[in-house]
Amino acid sequence: MTTSGDETRLPRRAALTAAWAVPTVIVGAPAQAFAASHTVAVSITTTGAGALGFDLYVKDTKNIGPPRVTSFTTGTSMPILAFQVLIDGLPAAGVTVTITPDANTDAEGNQLLKFVSSTSPTNLLEATSVPPYSTTTSATGTFAVGVATATYFSTEPRPRTGTFTVTVAATATPPATTITFTYEVLDG
């Protein structure tokens, strides 16, 4: 699913003032008005990441590292989820992005969905709390994350659905642009 946000910069004006003893002269010269609108698009580029209308469709108990290109619906290895960021249709190189899961937890209070570095060398213990993950896009506007999920307890409701967001930093497109994606964690 590709979602986009728009941002508009307001015109700015500048004035030069020159003052001398006699007489006082004020010269006003407006700078060229600059107004630009940027379209920001963030898309998931990993084949097989989504299903059944969800942007991310992944099973529980995905916590074995390092992340690798693997199935989202079988096994226990953390899969790699790749994205591309475009600004005005062009790859957004060197842009800071932050991926944030929602607050969903399993019956034991563990984060249901976590995002980590795609090069993380170790397993991710279920009880490990992970803050939102930030990284920088490549020259082609891409970035990737490892996806970890909690393990369902036998009595809790499943599958569980929710959302996660990708925020493109304000330095690229003031103000920051946030795109929302959907997920489902199925019982594997």
C-alpha positions as CSV (number, residue, x, y, z in Angstrom):
1,M,0.0,0.0,0.0
2,T,1.4,3.4,-0.9
3,T,0.1,6.4,1.0
4,S,1.3,9.9,0.6
5,G,1.2,13.2,2.5
6,D,1.5,16.7,1.2
7,E,3.3,19.7,2.7
8,T,3.4,23.3,1.6
9,R,6.0,26.0,2.3
10,L,4.7,29.5,2.9
11,P,6.1,32.5,0.9
12,R,8.8,34.5,2.7
13,R,9.8,38.1,2.3
14,A,12.9,40.0,3.3
15,A,13.7,43.7,3.4
16,L,17.0,45.5,3.3
17,T,17.5,48.6,5.4
18,A,20.4,51.0,4.9
19,A,20.7,54.0,7.2
20,W,23.1,56.9,7.0
21,A,23.3,60.2,9.0
22,V,21.5,62.4,6.5
23,P,19.0,61.5,5.0
24,T,17.8,58.0,6.1
25,V,17.1,55.8,3.2
26,I,15.0,52.6,3.4
27,V,15.1,50.2,0.5
28,G,12.6,47.3,0.5
29,A,13.1,44.5,-1.9
30,P,11.0,41.4,-1.5
31,A,12.7,38.1,-2.1
32,Q,11.3,36.0,-4.7
33,A,8.3,34.3,-3.2
34,F,8.9,30.6,-2.8
35,A,6.0,28.2,-2.6
36,A,6.5,24.5,-3.1
37,S,4.3,21.5,-2.5
38,H,5.9,18.2,-2.0
39,T,4.3,14.8,-2.3
40,V,5.9,12.2,0.0
41,A,5.3,8.5,-0.8
42,V,6.5,5.5,1.3
43,S,5.9,2.0,-0.1
44,I,6.7,-1.5,1.1
45,T,8.9,-3.1,-1.6
46,T,9.3,-6.6,-0.1
47,T,7.4,-9.2,-2.2
48,G,5.1,-11.3,0.0
49,A,5.0,-9.0,3.0
50,G,1.4,-8.2,2.7
51,A,-1.7,-10.4,2.4
52,L,-5.5,-10.3,3.0
53,G,-5.6,-6.6,2.6
54,F,-2.9,-5.9,5.2
55,D,0.4,-4.1,4.4
56,L,2.2,-6.5,6.7
57,Y,1.0,-10.1,7.3
58,V,3.3,-11.9,9.7
59,K,3.1,-14.8,12.1
60,D,3.8,-14.7,15.8
61,T,7.1,-16.0,17.3
62,K,9.4,-14.2,14.7
63,N,12.4,-13.4,16.9
64,I,15.4,-15.4,15.7
65,G,18.3,-13.3,14.4
66,P,19.9,-12.1,12.4
67,P,17.1,-10.9,10.2
68,R,17.1,-12.5,6.8
69,V,15.1,-12.5,3.6
70,T,12.6,-15.2,4.6
71,S,8.9,-16.0,4.8
72,F,6.7,-13.8,6.8
73,T,4.3,-16.6,7.6
74,T,6.5,-19.6,8.4
75,G,9.5,-20.3,10.6
76,T,10.9,-18.2,13.5
77,S,13.5,-16.1,11.8
78,M,12.9,-12.3,11.7
79,P,12.1,-11.4,8.1
80,I,13.4,-8.2,6.5
81,L,10.9,-5.6,5.5
82,A,12.1,-3.1,2.8
83,F,10.7,0.3,2.0
84,Q,11.2,3.0,-0.6
85,V,10.7,6.8,0.1
86,L,9.9,9.1,-2.8
87,I,9.6,12.9,-2.7
88,D,7.9,14.3,-5.7
89,G,8.3,11.0,-7.4
90,L,12.1,10.9,-6.9
91,P,14.1,8.7,-4.6
92,A,14.7,10.5,-1.3
93,A,18.4,9.8,-0.5
94,G,19.9,10.4,2.9
95,V,16.6,11.1,4.6
96,T,16.0,10.1,8.3
97,V,13.0,7.9,8.7
98,T,11.5,6.4,11.9
99,I,9.3,3.3,12.0
100,T,7.0,3.0,15.0
101,P,4.7,0.1,16.0
102,D,1.5,0.7,17.8
103,A,1.0,-0.1,21.5
104,N,-0.5,-3.6,21.0
105,T,0.9,-6.2,23.4
106,D,0.4,-9.9,23.9
107,A,-1.2,-11.4,27.1
108,E,2.1,-11.1,28.9
109,G,2.5,-7.4,28.1
110,N,5.2,-7.9,25.5
111,Q,5.2,-5.6,22.4
112,L,3.3,-7.5,19.7
113,L,5.3,-6.0,16.8
114,K,8.9,-4.6,16.9
115,F,11.3,-3.2,14.3
116,V,15.1,-3.5,14.5
117,S,18.1,-3.0,12.3
118,S,18.1,-5.3,9.3
119,T,21.7,-6.2,10.3
120,S,21.0,-7.0,13.9
121,P,23.3,-9.9,14.8
122,T,21.3,-11.5,17.6
123,N,18.0,-13.0,18.6
124,L,15.4,-10.6,20.1
125,L,14.0,-11.9,23.3
126,E,10.3,-11.6,23.5
127,A,10.3,-9.5,26.7
128,T,12.8,-7.0,25.2
129,S,11.2,-3.6,24.8
130,V,12.3,-1.9,21.6
131,P,11.9,1.9,21.0
132,P,10.9,3.2,17.5
133,Y,13.7,2.5,15.0
134,S,15.3,5.3,13.1
135,T,17.6,5.0,10.1
136,T,18.6,6.9,6.9
137,T,17.6,6.1,3.4
138,S,20.1,4.9,0.8
139,A,21.0,6.6,-2.4
140,T,18.0,5.0,-4.0
141,G,15.6,6.1,-1.2
142,T,15.4,2.7,0.4
143,F,15.7,1.3,3.9
144,A,15.0,-2.0,5.5
145,V,14.2,-3.3,9.0
146,G,14.0,-6.6,10.8
147,V,10.5,-7.5,12.0
148,A,10.1,-9.3,15.3
149,T,6.8,-10.5,16.8
150,A,5.7,-11.8,20.2
151,T,4.6,-15.3,20.8
152,Y,0.9,-15.8,21.5
153,F,-0.1,-17.2,24.8
154,S,-2.5,-20.1,24.5
155,T,-5.6,-18.3,25.8
156,E,-5.2,-14.9,24.1
157,P,-7.3,-13.7,21.1
158,R,-5.6,-14.1,17.7
159,P,-5.0,-13.1,15.1
160,R,-4.4,-9.5,16.1
161,T,-4.4,-6.4,13.9
162,G,-3.0,-2.9,14.2
163,T,-1.0,-0.2,12.6
164,F,2.6,1.1,12.4
165,T,3.9,4.3,11.0
166,V,6.8,5.5,9.0
167,T,7.8,9.2,9.6
168,V,9.9,11.0,7.1
169,A,12.0,13.7,8.9
170,A,11.1,17.3,8.7
171,T,14.6,18.1,7.2
172,A,13.4,16.5,4.0
173,T,9.9,17.9,3.9
174,P,9.0,20.4,6.6
175,P,7.0,19.5,8.6
176,A,7.6,15.8,9.1
177,T,5.3,13.5,7.1
178,T,3.9,10.3,8.7
179,I,2.5,7.4,6.7
180,T,0.3,4.7,8.4
181,F,0.4,1.0,7.4
182,T,-1.7,-1.9,8.6
183,Y,-0.6,-5.3,9.9
184,E,-1.9,-8.6,11.1
185,V,0.0,-11.0,13.4
186,L,-1.4,-14.5,12.8
187,D,-1.1,-17.5,15.0
188,G,1.7,-19.6,13.5
